[in-house]
């Protein structure tokens, strides 16, 4: 007998967060989240995503033991302004039992129908900036802090319960030794002169802060044309600024400005925190913070997180400027491997950007949908 109960208090929310710690115990590839950060993510008083979204969290029980979890999410900007009658679900984990996964997905469908929504899709988070997709290939590669890892049986469960593929994402990586600066060095000099542009590099987080609001505005402008894009509002800007900017090595944030010091392009790269997070096992203190700080400064694996280019400058080769700056930084730090975040399989423009580096697709992930 499977029972599904909504999380009702902080203790149960911790149970929700900690369930994957037992499900993936001993895994070489699963990367634990920081429990404190997860609690803040699900805190309606701290996470500004809840200004535009509602979420309910559920745990599945069998014989008195937790055997699954799921978050049911409605993004009201998506529903009311973009006219996408979508019921989201995420943080979806369960034992290999169709009855368990079915009970969890039924709960999401029930909520979607009650709100008159047309379909459900997941795994997704609150918005575009959250984790996305169920892993379908690449189970023998270590995860990242910005993606979900899951057992191979997850996809079969979604298909078994009548969900069909909605979107597919590729994750690619390449050795830094594949990067040959002659492919972009001359081009970036010409582009800088033609458009009167210059790169900005940083060594201190405080020097980045005056540009951060511009960066988020540029992010909104860069991705506005994508379907289902939900822009970052002013409250979210402050939240992300406080929560994430100080976490990133300032040398891994690159800006390009025009002659008037207006930001026209940016990129953010994250050092790989995967192994540090595995050592921490969810806990910042007493020693977890030191693992993070060491990875922040010395990791030889990096993840390209975001690239944004103002629409007026898209397809004009500005990525050559960004790549040149990263090449110099990575070379000085002895970076060995470059990993890319999930990219839609049909996003040929982004795939073209990386083609000279001989990338290898090492993971695939998908979202699945079902009509309600």
Secondary structure as the mmCIF struct_conf table of DSSP 4:
data_model
#
loop_
_struct_conf.conf_type_id
_struct_conf.id
_struct_conf.beg_label_comp_id
_struct_conf.beg_label_asym_id
_struct_conf.beg_label_seq_id
_struct_conf.end_label_comp_id
_struct_conf.end_label_asym_id
_struct_conf.end_label_seq_id
STRN STRN1 UNK A 2 UNK A 6
BEND BEND1 UNK A 9 UNK A 9
HELX_RH_AL_P HELX_RH_AL_P1 UNK A 10 UNK A 23
TURN_TY1_P TURN_TY1_P1 UNK A 24 UNK A 26
BEND BEND2 UNK A 28 UNK A 29
HELX_LH_PP_P HELX_LH_PP_P1 UNK A 32 UNK A 34
HELX_RH_AL_P HELX_RH_AL_P2 UNK A 35 UNK A 41
TURN_TY1_P TURN_TY1_P2 UNK A 42 UNK A 42
TURN_TY1_P TURN_TY1_P3 UNK A 44 UNK A 46
HELX_RH_3T_P HELX_RH_3T_P1 UNK A 48 UNK A 51
TURN_TY1_P TURN_TY1_P4 UNK A 52 UNK A 52
STRN STRN2 UNK A 53 UNK A 62
TURN_TY1_P TURN_TY1_P5 UNK A 63 UNK A 64
STRN STRN3 UNK A 65 UNK A 75
HELX_RH_AL_P HELX_RH_AL_P3 UNK A 76 UNK A 76
HELX_RH_PI_P HELX_RH_PI_P1 UNK A 77 UNK A 81
BEND BEND3 UNK A 82 UNK A 82
STRN STRN4 UNK A 86 UNK A 94
BEND BEND4 UNK A 96 UNK A 96
HELX_RH_AL_P HELX_RH_AL_P4 UNK A 98 UNK A 114
TURN_TY1_P TURN_TY1_P6 UNK A 115 UNK A 116
BEND BEND5 UNK A 118 UNK A 118
STRN STRN5 UNK A 119 UNK A 122
BEND BEND6 UNK A 123 UNK A 123
STRN STRN6 UNK A 124 UNK A 124
BEND BEND7 UNK A 126 UNK A 127
TURN_TY1_P TURN_TY1_P7 UNK A 128 UNK A 129
BEND BEND8 UNK A 130 UNK A 130
STRN STRN7 UNK A 132 UNK A 132
STRN STRN8 UNK A 134 UNK A 137
TURN_TY1_P TURN_TY1_P8 UNK A 139 UNK A 140
BEND BEND9 UNK A 141 UNK A 141
TURN_TY1_P TURN_TY1_P9 UNK A 145 UNK A 146
BEND BEND10 UNK A 147 UNK A 147
TURN_TY1_P TURN_TY1_P10 UNK A 152 UNK A 153
HELX_RH_AL_P HELX_RH_AL_P5 UNK A 154 UNK A 160
TURN_TY1_P TURN_TY1_P11 UNK A 161 UNK A 162
STRN STRN9 UNK A 164 UNK A 175
HELX_RH_3T_P HELX_RH_3T_P2 UNK A 176 UNK A 178
HELX_RH_3T_P HELX_RH_3T_P3 UNK A 181 UNK A 183
TURN_TY1_P TURN_TY1_P12 UNK A 184 UNK A 184
HELX_RH_AL_P HELX_RH_AL_P6 UNK A 185 UNK A 195
TURN_TY1_P TURN_TY1_P13 UNK A 196 UNK A 196
STRN STRN10 UNK A 198 UNK A 200
BEND BEND11 UNK A 203 UNK A 203
HELX_RH_AL_P HELX_RH_AL_P7 UNK A 205 UNK A 223
TURN_TY1_P TURN_TY1_P14 UNK A 224 UNK A 225
BEND BEND12 UNK A 226 UNK A 226
TURN_TY1_P TURN_TY1_P15 UNK A 227 UNK A 228
HELX_RH_AL_P HELX_RH_AL_P8 UNK A 234 UNK A 243
TURN_TY1_P TURN_TY1_P16 UNK A 244 UNK A 244
HELX_RH_3T_P HELX_RH_3T_P4 UNK A 245 UNK A 247
BEND BEND13 UNK A 248 UNK A 248
HELX_RH_3T_P HELX_RH_3T_P5 UNK A 250 UNK A 252
STRN STRN11 UNK A 253 UNK A 257
TURN_TY1_P TURN_TY1_P17 UNK A 259 UNK A 260
STRN STRN12 UNK A 263 UNK A 271
HELX_RH_AL_P HELX_RH_AL_P9 UNK A 274 UNK A 280
TURN_TY1_P TURN_TY1_P18 UNK A 281 UNK A 282
TURN_TY1_P TURN_TY1_P19 UNK A 285 UNK A 287
HELX_RH_AL_P HELX_RH_AL_P10 UNK A 288 UNK A 298
BEND BEND14 UNK A 300 UNK A 300
STRN STRN13 UNK A 301 UNK A 309
HELX_RH_3T_P HELX_RH_3T_P6 UNK A 311 UNK A 313
TURN_TY1_P TURN_TY1_P20 UNK A 314 UNK A 318
HELX_RH_AL_P HELX_RH_AL_P11 UNK A 319 UNK A 333
TURN_TY1_P TURN_TY1_P21 UNK A 334 UNK A 334
STRN STRN14 UNK A 337 UNK A 340
STRN STRN15 UNK A 343 UNK A 344
TURN_TY1_P TURN_TY1_P22 UNK A 345 UNK A 346
HELX_RH_AL_P HELX_RH_AL_P12 UNK A 348 UNK A 354
HELX_RH_3T_P HELX_RH_3T_P7 UNK A 355 UNK A 357
STRN STRN16 UNK A 360 UNK A 371
#
